[in-house]
Structures are given as structure tokens and as C-alpha cells.
Amino acid sequence: MFRALILIHRYVGIAVGLLMAVWCLSGVVMMYVPYPRLSEEQRVGGLAQIDWRACCSFEVGAAAEGRDGVGRSGAVDASPAVHASAREPAIADDARVSSFQLEMLGARPVLRVALAESGRRVIDLRSGSVIESVGDDDASSAALRMARSMTVSGEPRAAGLIMRDQWTVAYNRGERPIHEFDFDDPARTVVYVSSTSGKVLQATQSSQRFWNWLGSVPHWLYPTALRQHTAVWAQVVIWASVVGVFLTATGLYLGIMELRRRNGRLTSPHRGIMYWHHVPGLIFGVLVLTWTLSGLFSMNPWGMMETEGVGDDMELLVGEPPTWGQVRGMVLSLTVRAPADVVSVASAPFGGKLFAVVSSASGKRARIDSSGEPSPLADEEVSQAAARLARDGSTASASILVSEDAYYYSTRSSPASLPVIRVLTGGTRPLRFYLDPVSGRLINKIDSGGKSFRWWHSALHTFDFAAITRSEWFRNGLMLPLLLGAALVSATGVWLGIRRLTR
């Protein structure tokens, strides 16, 4: 049995050991270069001020426009497409609106509306017509403004319409096809704009792309050809991790069994490269096992750390969604009352009432009511929201959190916005909620599944047990040598297996 286990470990190690070495080395890269991500704050910072003089019509617009598009190799053919239709938005006044956002698209203000029953619309507020597809000119304008907010020089060059590439593979299907724009700046910036909503989705630069091919892409098994098939990709990651856990666990068992006692201490019977696989394997093997197992947990295999979701909680906070008639009235009132420096107006219904958050390019945000007047979130509203979030008649308390806690904290790729409202509920199933202090929007919810994920994945995989373990000195002084040591163990195992196989 022991001999059979050695053979299994050896030959499974040839197949999976190299992948595990790559996981460790790519983890080193990921400590310093995260996957490209355009935050909402960055996106809003690249918007133009809303031109209220051109706003806001809900009447029938001008005749539809068309254009001829030229595709490119490997891209979606941008064949003649309609940009704005002459039909009315055709939304009944009593239709419920899930969300809306008012921003500039090129030279015109547009209203992006998500209806509870009939999908999404993008409405040109100069004419009232529905925008069916965002053309090159408007998309180029959005890309240029984003580039300027990133201090990128040069003009955008349209690379065509694509369905996906390595940096947009996980975006919502409803945003596709996507305009890709290349900039001839030293950083070789690329900006991606949705052809359906006109929103900037992503912006990458050459250094990010290069290091992510050595970091996030191999670490997450994230090549486009695999990642675009979400279910298949998830199973590949899960089973590769399962095999990695088996390989590491058997290696630890075999390593312990092969120790010999000499002169009152345990030593390895091996010499040469086998020694460097055996002894470091015992030292770093537990870490390799921990990282592989917690990487498996990141995929929530077989619902092991299933969470309740936030849909019901968001409904409790929002209450009954506003009607299209209410939204239209608010938009019209903003033409008179909105501040001049507003670049985005986003819906923020709360407690059954219609509110919105107005944002400036500098990042300043404020809540307004349905008439466009300032309406900061009141303590009474927060208390009522906390009571609604409580379950089974349990108690709930709300407080302002000005520093990070164990479940709400910054990571290198995702800084935590502070202050934040924290709601704690009691009862048999205690819950944690984190709410935006401006809008009351639910930012995060931590239930029993979320707590398990926090400790069994996040803490074990990246050692973020506390703020000190997320510090730069900890990363450079401890995580770096540990990852390099784990990579050494995996790489020497592959070498030994191949050498034995060739014999």
C-alpha cells in the first residue's frame, strides 16, 4: 500500500505539481499587481458634467440614424446598426423602475432605466428616443474622457466591436458587444465601452496586462477560452484544487513516514534534490495544503459555504420601487434644482420613497429627494431600516463604523469606503449588514456562510487574519518567502517525477 501511494503521488505530481508551482509563483505577482478593475468611483471620475440645458425630453425623437461599420479580424462585425429609434420609450406611468442612472453620453444626456418587468432602456433625453446601440462617436467620446481622467494623452483609435477578450471576459452579457479603443500613449492604454449602455466598463495598461498574464490569469485558470464558459471553468478549478489537495496531503503523509531517527533526532534518508523535496516539503507542505484547500473553498464547491443572498434584504431596504411617472417627475425637477457640477444621478430608493444620489467628478456625493432638494440620510431612517433587516423578531442595532472591522476591510484591489453604517442583528441567526451612509444602499451582508468564507477562504488563502497581516512589511517579509518555498517544493517534485519517468 505504501509503495502504491508513492507511485500515485509521483505521477499525479507530474501532472499537477507544475500547476501548483505556477499557482505559488503567480500568487507572488498577485501580491503586487491585482487584476484590472475599473471601480465605480473611477468611472464616475471620467464623466462629463451633465448639460441640463439639453435635458429633458420624453417625447418622440428624430428619425433613426444608421451607420456602416467595419469589423476586424476576431471581432464582431459592426454591420449597419440603428443608434437611436424614433419610437417612444413606451413606458407606462405606473411601471415599476428597479433603477435608473442619468449621465452624459457624448453631447447628450441619457437616462439608463432598468424596469422591473420589461428589461432595460437607454433614453436620449434631448429627443426622448430610445438608443438601441451606441455608435463609434459616442463611445469614442466616453473612452477619451476616461483616458483624460487617467492622465492619458493621445486620441482613441477604434479597434472594433468585440464580444469579449481577456480583460472583459466576465462582464454581463447585456453590455456586449463592446467597443475597444486603443491609445498610442507610452502605457498603451486600452478602454472598453459598452455598445448597449455607453458605459465605460474597463481600462487597462500594458504593464497591468503583462503582469496579469503572469499573475491572475494562470492563478485563476482565467484564459478567455476557458473563462467564457463559466460552468466549465468552475468545475475545472474545483477539480484541479481537489487533486492538488490530495497530492499535498499524500506528500505530507509520505514525508512523515520516511523520516528516520538518528542520534536522537529525526532526519531525512534522502540526499541531493530528493532531500530538497522531502525536508522543505514537510516545512512548506502544510502551507501548500492550506492554500490549495482555501483556493478550493473560493469556488464554494457543492454549496459548502452557501449564503442567503441579498435580494430579500435589498427589497426590505428599498420598499416598493418607484413608478416611471415618479422617476420622470424627478428628472424634470432636476433641470431646475440640480447642482452645476453633477456628472451622475443614480437612483437610491429607500423605505418606499424615491431618492437619488448626485455625484460630482471630484467624488463628492449627496442624496436628494424626488423634488431635487437635498435630503441627507436621517438617523430615524437608519433605525427603521435596521428594524426591517432584523429577522424572527430579533433585535437590531445600527452604528457608524469609522474604522475597518473583521468583515469590512480594504484589500489591495478593493479599498473599503469609510465611514459606513453597520447593522448588527441578534436572534438565532445573527447577521451583519454594511450600508452606504449617503444612500442607505446595501454594500455587503455577512451571514453564517459569509463568515465561513471569510475565515476558511480569505484568511487562510491570503493570511488576512487581521490588519497587520495585510500590511506591506508582512507581505514582503513573510508571504513572499513562504510562497517561494512552496513553489520550490512543487517544482522539485515535478523534476523528480519526470526524471524517474524517463528512466
C-alpha positions, 0 to 999 in steps of 0.5 A: 500500500505504501509503495502504491501511494508513492507511485500515485503521488509521483505521477499525479505530481507530474501532472499537477505539481507544475500547476501548483508551482505556477499557482505559488509563483503567480500568487507572488505577482498577485501580491503586487499587481491585482487584476484590472478593475475599473471601480465605480468611483473611477468611472464616475471620475471620467464623466462629463458634467451633465448639460441640463440645458439639453435635458429633458425630453420624453417625447418622440425623437428624430428619425433613426440614424444608421451607420456602416461599420467595419469589423476586424479580424476576431471581432464582431462585425459592426454591420449597419446598426440603428443608434437611436429609434424614433419610437417612444420609450413606451413606458407606462406611468405606473411601471415599476423602475428597479433603477435608473442612472442619468449621465452624459453620453457624448453631447447628450444626456441619457437616462439608463432605466432598468424596469422591473418587468420589461428589461432595460432602456437607454433614453436620449433625453434631448429627443426622448428616443430610445438608443438601441446601440451606441455608435463609434462617436459616442463611445469614442467620446466616453473612452477619451474622457476616461483616458483624460481622467487617467492622465492619458494623452493621445486620441482613441483609435477604434479597434472594433466591436468585440464580444469579449477578450481577456480583460472583459471576459466576465462582464454581463452579457447585456453590455456586449458587444463592446467597443475597444479603443486603443491609445498610442500613449507610452502605457498603451492604454486600452478602454472598453465601452459598452455598445448597449449602455455607453458605459465605460466598463474597463481600462487597462495598461500594458504593464497591468496586462503583462503582469496579469498574464503572469499573475491572475490569469494562470492563478485563476485558470482565467484564459478567455477560452476557458473563462467564457464558459463559466460552468466549465471553468468552475468545475475545472478549478474545483477539480484541479484544487481537489487533486492538488489537495490530495497530492499535498496531503499524500506528500505530507503523509509520505514525508512523515513516514520516511523520516528516520531517527538518528542520534536522537533526532529525526532526519531525512534518508534522502540526499541531493534534490530528493532531500530538497523535496522531502525536508522543505516539503514537510516545512512548506507542505502544510502551507501548500495544503492550506492554500490549495484547500482555501483556493478550493473553498473560493469556488464554494464547491457543492454549496459548502459555504452557501449564503442567503443572498441579498435580494430579500434584504435589498427589497426590505431596504428599498420598499416598493420601487418607484413608478416611471411617472415618479422617476420622470417627475424627478428628472424634470425637477432636476433641470431646475434644482440640480447642482452645476457640477453633477456628472451622475444621478443614480437612483437610491430608493429607500423605505418606499420613497424615491431618492437619488444620489448626485455625484460630482467628478471630484467624488463628492456625493449627496442624496436628494429627494424626488423634488431635487432638494437635498435630503441627507440620510436621517438617523430615524431612517437608519433605525427603521431600516435596521428594524426591517433587516432584523429577522424572527423578531430579533433585535437590531442595532445600527452604528457608524463604523469609522474604522475597518472591522473583521468583515469590512476591510480594504484589500489591495484591489478593493479599498473599503469606503469609510465611514459606513453604517453597520447593522448588527442583528441578534436572534438565532441567526445573527447577521451583519449588514454594511450600508452606504451612509449617503444612500442607505444602499446595501454594500455587503451582508455577512451571514453564517456562510459569509463568515465561513468564507471569510475565515476558511477562504480569505484568511487562510488563502491570503493570511488576512487574519487581521490588519497587520497581516495585510500590511506591506512589511508582512507581505514582503517579509513573510508571504513572499518567502513562504510562497517561494518555498512552496513553489520550490517544493512543487517544482522539485517534485515535478523534476523528480517525477519526470526524471524517474519517468524517463528512466 
